[in-house]
């Protein structure tokens, strides 16, 4: 191991790494929600899109037709004032992280401002009634009847996610300088990890509503992730070595990247076995680009294959899509498509986050094991592959440094709020109200930022010259990983259905 790695303190990186700042950002928002205990609504100002129809808007324009505040406490504010406040708070939160991570603050502010308002615009456009409305009566409203619609895609909020991704891909692949400028603030992994922390608040609410379902979902996700580990890594490693002639280091990095958890796993593995820097860079490029195809193809494919197995589909997504950002994004699209389909057929609202949680929980378990797996590979490479005579000891603190910190924050939000629900029942309603607002609009907007940012940083031209690795990745993903992941998800999640709202 490198000297600087072995001498790191337990608190190293707390103020200068993206992983830690995802944890701080998510926990800060959860803490703001807890102010409801003292009757302080510090989060209800966050904007929330409405379903609107373009002829109705153009005939009698009003900003209030497009969005509203998350809670009624701020409903008397002008919509533009609420939007301005949302922008400045998000800029302050992300800008503080950018400052401590020593990014170019001027460039970050410029890029984030454009990304924020572009994301917000796409979020609003994605809720136009012809795209998002579902022909069903919910809480006494049927937007097909209200707006006299003769047609509609009925995609729910999923269309906004897809539109954000397409917008980002156009920016990232048109060869303009704008993409390079926006990459200063296009940080999909940061945004999605913060959103996942907020999902911990949702799981706390689910635990209070249906503890048995939440426990079963968690246990099944852990078992599925463990089985996937045992199957995926050795199969991909064997194929890479035997049929594609990869050396041990390249095969190990690729196996971790495609079998475990994408970019994080490939980088952790490369560091553990001291592979050449070019290897994880190439693998990470493939992971990000293939993730685009996965999150576009897999959600509608899974809904078509098993429309009545949303939890199975979510868990399979968590094992197949190889970055936290793309997995959560794909899970969000999957949840919207399942919800819209079920609502249209039955008039019943499924809790979309139950489906999303199936994808996220499986990925969370995989993330937890990244550090352990990298630690194991470091020992194997040091003592067997490199056959080092000094048998240098691997410091146990490496397990802590390799553990994703946003996962810890996710667990703190989940179990911390759950404990408050059960042991402070007199203030549980206030805690629930704050947690609901935080995990709602804030988390969904972070998802929107993720979709747009994924598109911006994805450049399909980077696949040139990587034909051999690309072919192996495609074979491993679509011939091995995806089918086996679905089988494992089916075994552990078959028959589970989302909670009803």
Long-range contacts (C-beta under 8 A, 24 or more apart in sequence): 1-378, 1-392, 1-394, 1-395, 1-398, 5-271, 5-398, 5-401, 6-395, 8-397, 8-401, 10-397, 10-400, 12-401, 13-401, 15-100, 16-100, 16-101, 16-102, 17-101, 17-405, 18-97, 18-101, 18-187, 18-189, 18-190, 18-193, 19-193, 19-404, 19-405, 19-406, 20-405, 21-97, 21-100, 21-101, 21-190, 22-189, 22-190, 22-193, 22-194, 22-196, 22-197, 22-405, 22-406, 22-409, 23-193, 23-197, 23-405, 23-406, 23-408, 23-409, 24-97, 24-409, 25-93, 25-94, 25-97, 25-190, 25-194, 25-197, 26-193, 26-194, 26-195, 26-196, 26-197, 26-198, 26-200, 26-406, 26-409, 26-410, 26-413, 27-197, 27-409, 27-412, 27-413, 28-93, 29-194, 29-198, 29-438, 29-442, 30-197, 30-198, 30-200, 30-201, 30-413, 30-417, 30-435, 30-438, 32-434, 32-438, 33-201, 33-431, 33-434, 33-435, 33-437, 33-438, 34-431, 34-434, 35-434, 36-430, 36-431, 36-433, 36-434, 37-427, 37-430, 37-431, 37-434, 39-430, 41-71, 41-73, 41-74, 41-437, 43-70, 43-71, 43-434, 43-437, 43-438, 43-442, 44-69, 44-70, 44-71, 44-72, 44-73, 44-74, 44-437, 45-69, 45-70, 45-74, 45-77, 45-82, 45-85, 45-86, 46-70, 46-86, 46-437, 46-441, 46-442, 46-445, 47-79, 47-82, 47-83, 47-86, 47-120, 47-441, 47-445, 48-440, 48-441, 49-123, 49-124, 49-126, 49-127, 49-160, 50-127, 51-127, 51-128, 51-129, 51-132, 51-133, 51-143, 52-124, 52-127, 52-128, 52-129, 53-128, 53-129, 53-130, 53-143, 53-147, 53-149, 54-128, 54-130, 56-147, 66-124, 67-124, 70-437, 70-440, 70-441, 71-437, 83-120, 86-120, 86-445, 87-113, 87-116, 87-117, 90-116, 90-445, 91-116, 94-185, 97-190, 98-185, 103-184, 104-184, 107-181, 107-184, 108-184, 108-185, 110-181, 110-184, 111-181, 111-182, 111-183, 111-184, 111-185, 111-186, 112-184, 112-185, 114-182, 115-182, 115-185, 115-186, 115-449, 115-452, 115-453, 115-456, 116-449, 118-167, 118-452, 119-164, 119-445, 119-448, 119-449, 119-452, 120-445, 120-448, 122-160, 122-163, 122-164, 122-167, 122-448, 122-452, 123-160, 123-164, 123-445, 123-448, 125-160, 125-163, 126-157, 126-159, 126-160, 126-161, 126-162, 126-163, 126-164, 127-157, 127-159, 127-160, 131-155, 131-159, 132-156, 132-157, 132-159, 132-160, 134-340, 134-343, 134-344, 135-344, 136-343, 136-344, 136-347, 137-347, 138-343, 138-347, 138-349, 154-340, 154-344, 155-336, 155-337, 155-340, 156-336, 156-337, 156-339, 156-340, 156-343, 157-336, 157-444, 158-299, 158-332, 158-333, 158-335, 158-336, 158-337, 158-340, 159-336, 160-448, 161-329, 161-332, 161-333, 161-336, 161-447, 161-448, 161-451, 162-296, 162-333, 162-451, 164-448, 164-451, 164-452, 164-455, 165-292, 165-295, 165-296, 165-329, 165-451, 165-452, 165-454, 165-455, 166-455, 167-452, 167-455, 168-451, 168-452, 168-453, 168-454, 168-455, 168-456, 168-458, 169-292, 169-455, 169-458, 170-455, 171-455, 171-456, 172-455, 172-456, 172-457, 172-458, 172-459, 173-458, 173-459, 173-460, 173-461, 179-456, 179-459, 182-456, 183-456, 183-457, 185-453, 186-452, 186-453, 186-456, 186-457, 187-453, 188-323, 188-325, 188-449, 188-450, 188-451, 188-453, 188-454, 188-457, 189-263, 189-323, 189-324, 189-325, 191-325, 191-446, 191-447, 191-449, 191-450, 191-453, 192-324, 192-325, 192-328, 192-329, 192-446, 192-447, 192-450, 193-324, 193-404, 193-406, 194-406, 194-446, 195-328, 195-443, 195-446, 195-447, 195-450, 196-324, 196-328, 196-360, 196-364, 196-406, 196-410, 197-406, 197-409, 197-410, 197-413, 198-413, 198-438, 198-439, 198-442, 198-443, 198-446, 199-353, 199-356, 199-357, 199-360, 199-410, 199-439, 199-443, 200-409, 200-410, 200-411, 200-412, 200-413, 200-414, 200-417, 201-413, 201-414, 201-417, 201-435, 201-438, 201-439, 202-353, 202-357, 202-435, 202-439, 202-443, 203-357, 203-414, 203-418, 204-413, 204-414, 204-415, 204-416, 204-417, 204-418, 204-421, 204-435, 205-417, 205-432, 205-435, 205-436, 205-439, 206-351, 206-353, 206-354, 206-357, 206-499, 207-414, 207-418, 207-421, 208-418, 208-421, 208-422, 208-428, 208-432, 209-499, 210-499, 213-354, 213-496, 213-499, 216-496, 217-311, 217-354, 217-357, 217-358, 217-361, 217-493, 217-496, 218-361, 220-315, 220-492, 220-493, 220-496, 221-315, 221-318, 221-358, 221-361, 221-362, 221-364, 221-365, 221-492, 222-365, 223-492, 224-315, 224-319, 224-362, 224-488, 224-489, 224-491, 224-492, 224-493, 225-318, 225-319, 225-362, 225-365, 225-366, 225-369, 226-365, 226-369, 227-488, 227-492, 228-259, 228-319, 228-366, 228-484, 228-485, 228-488, 229-259, 229-260, 229-366, 229-369, 229-373, 231-484, 231-488, 232-258, 232-259, 232-260, 232-480, 232-481, 232-484, 233-259, 233-260, 233-373, 235-259, 235-476, 235-480, 236-476, 236-480, 236-481, 239-472, 239-475, 239-476, 239-480, 240-472, 244-468, 244-471, 244-472, 246-472, 248-381, 248-385, 249-273, 249-275, 249-276, 249-279, 250-275, 250-279, 252-377, 252-381, 253-279, 253-280, 253-283, 254-283, 254-469, 254-472, 254-473, 256-373, 256-374, 256-377, 257-283, 257-284, 257-286, 257-287, 257-322, 258-283, 258-287, 258-322, 258-473, 258-476, 258-477, 258-481, 259-476, 259-481, 260-322, 260-366, 260-369, 260-370, 260-373, 261-322, 261-323, 261-324, 261-363, 261-366, 261-367, 261-370, 262-287, 262-288, 262-291, 262-322, 262-323, 262-324, 262-326, 263-287, 263-288, 263-322, 263-323, 264-323, 264-324, 264-367, 264-370, 264-404, 265-370, 265-373, 265-374, 268-370, 268-371, 268-373, 268-374, 268-402, 269-373, 269-374, 269-377, 271-374, 272-374, 272-375, 272-377, 272-378, 272-381, 273-377, 273-378, 273-381, 273-385, 274-381, 282-466, 282-469, 283-469, 285-462, 285-463, 285-466, 286-463, 286-466, 286-469, 286-470, 286-473, 287-322, 287-323, 288-323, 288-326, 288-454, 288-457, 288-458, 289-458, 289-460, 289-462, 289-463, 290-322, 290-473, 290-474, 290-477, 291-321, 291-322, 291-323, 291-325, 291-326, 291-454, 292-326, 292-454, 292-455, 292-458, 294-320, 294-321, 294-322, 294-326, 294-330, 294-477, 295-321, 295-326, 295-329, 295-330, 295-333, 298-330, 298-334, 298-482, 299-330, 299-333, 299-334, 299-337, 300-337, 302-334, 303-334, 303-337, 303-338, 303-341, 307-338, 307-341, 309-490, 309-493, 309-494, 310-334, 310-335, 310-338, 310-342, 310-350, 310-354, 310-355, 310-358, 310-497, 310-498, 311-354, 311-355, 311-358, 311-493, 311-496, 311-497, 311-498, 312-358, 312-486, 312-489, 312-490, 312-493, 312-494, 312-496, 313-338, 313-355, 313-358, 313-489, 314-355, 314-356, 314-357, 314-358, 314-359, 314-362, 314-493, 315-358, 315-359, 315-361, 315-362, 315-489, 315-492, 315-493, 316-482, 316-485, 316-486, 316-488, 316-489, 316-490, 317-358, 317-359, 317-362, 318-358, 318-359, 318-360, 318-361, 318-362, 318-363, 318-366, 319-362, 319-363, 319-366, 319-481, 319-485, 319-488, 319-489, 320-477, 320-481, 320-482, 320-485, 320-486, 321-359, 324-363, 324-367, 325-450, 325-453, 325-454, 326-454, 327-359, 327-360, 327-363, 328-356, 328-359, 328-360, 328-363, 328-447, 328-450, 329-447, 329-450, 329-451, 329-454, 330-359, 331-355, 331-356, 331-358, 331-359, 331-360, 332-356, 332-447, 334-359, 338-498, 348-500, 349-500, 349-501, 350-497, 350-498, 350-499, 350-500, 350-501, 351-498, 351-499, 351-500, 351-501, 352-498, 353-439, 354-498, 354-499, 355-498, 358-493, 358-496, 362-489, 364-407, 364-410, 367-404, 367-407, 368-403, 368-404, 368-407, 370-402, 370-403, 370-404, 371-398, 371-399, 371-400, 371-401, 371-402, 371-403, 371-404, 372-399, 374-398, 374-402, 375-399, 375-402
